[in-house]
Amino acid sequence: MYQLMKSKFPICPMRLEIPEYRFDLKTPEFQKTDDEFTIWFLEGVLEKYPTYVECLMYLGNAYTATGMYEYGLKADLKLARLRPKDPLVHYNLACSFSLMGRLNESLESLEKAIDLGYNDLTYLMNDSDLDSLRNEESYKVLINKLKKSSKKFV
């Protein structure tokens, strides 16, 4: 049987002093805004893992959110090669083309997204990325096509 031994040394309470540290990071990567840092970080991940689809999706969204439409389009084109049957990828590609003023390609991508199963009519009709398509006859045809297909499931 074990017994607890009395310590030869009296227990004295210790007072911990926590030093204050002030970090002044001079590295340019840490001088970025939140969006800039996000883009820098995601680009770094993709350097190591170039086919990391989810990361590429976030990066494409970050580019678009910061007005870097050309880079967003490049990300969406790469996603379309990696996920050719994903309706959301083609929807986002349509948005990127629209933001770049490439209306025919936008309409083609939007049609492909719908053909692959994209069906969020409310979001599509309110998405400001697609504003440049609203007066196009082909856009109206696609909207009607989507409306008809959504009625089949009601």
Buried (B, 14 or more C-beta within 10 A) or exposed (E): EEEEEEEEEEEEEEEEEEEEEEEEEEEEEEEBEEBEBBBBBBBEBBEEEEEBBEBBBBBBBBBBEBEBBEBBBBBBBBBBEBBEEBBBBBBBBBBBBBBBEBBEBBBBBBBBBBEBEBEBBEEBEEBEBBEBBEEBEBBEEBBEEBEEBEEEEE
